[in-house]
Amino acid sequence: MAYKNIIIEKKDGIATIKINRPKVLNALNKETIIELTDAVLTLEKDKKINVVVVRGAGDKAFIAGADIKEMKDMNVLEAKEFSELGHNLLDKIRQSRLPFIAMINGYALGGGCELLMACDITLASKNAKLGQPEINLGISPGFCGTQCLPRLVGRAKAKEMMLTGDNINAEEAKRIGLINQVFEPEELEEKTYEIAKKIASKSPVQTNFIKSLVNKGADIDMHSACALEVSYFSSGFGTEDQKEGMTAFLEKRKANFKGK
Ligand code: COA
């Protein structure tokens, strides 16, 4: 699929997906969501890729939400299809074998905040602003915000954010557990790729297992989740990466993981 709204770059096992609609602060229209979904599924099959960084073009925004211009005249059925399109994309990110890092260089609002919550690690610049301002437009969040936000930051803070529609700054987002780390704006890119490189050097089998166990475990009971952990942990011993990791430790050298 040829992309009009996103740009994909690949280097050193890291794929970057850049949402490229800076004139509308990278707002998500239908076409962009379809392209993003295609990119996630395509990268999933690329065995040379171990990590994905998602970012927005320009220096103002990650994603300023779903495209309000496109949404304004939607009818009920169209809104349902749009919401399902968004849910499907975020589900594909959560289900992906690949760790996703969201790099937040400015506004991450509405669908932007919902997209970062589907990612595995979120790194933001000090000037980032995050929030679910849908209520100010007379709607509620439609890409999993009402479900993901309370699970991440607790019901009290989630309701406060969604009912007031107020944005929070990066430090506050870190304090409440919505994002991982905050950097000076000029450091954000370098730090993001430093962390991406570190994760890309690990066993891809195990980055997949860890992501999958944490995500699946959050949706099932503790007993079943622990049984799943036993199963993943033990199957790791059938991989070359486990032998390589432990041999490298004992030989006092850096492990060279192959994802096998
Ligand atoms: N959908 C469509 N277009 C958007 C958009 C969105 N979610 N967010 C910003 N834009 C457009 C603006 O309409 C504007 O277009 P224009 O130049 O043709 O007028 C352009 O992006 C720049 O935005 P602007 O509002 O002028 O920038 P700002 O610095 O004054 O404010 C924000 C930035 C993010 C605070 C403001 O754009 C905003 O509140 N956006 C909507 C956020 C939102 O409600 N998201 C949830 C949607 S469900």
Boltz pocket constraint, residues with backbone or C-beta under 6 A from the ligand:
constraints:
  - pocket:
      binder: B
      contacts: [[A, 22], [A, 23], [A, 24], [A, 25], [A, 27], [A, 28], [A, 64], [A, 65], [A, 66], [A, 67], [A, 68], [A, 69], [A, 107], [A, 109], [A, 110], [A, 111], [A, 133], [A, 134], [A, 137]]
      max_distance: 6.0
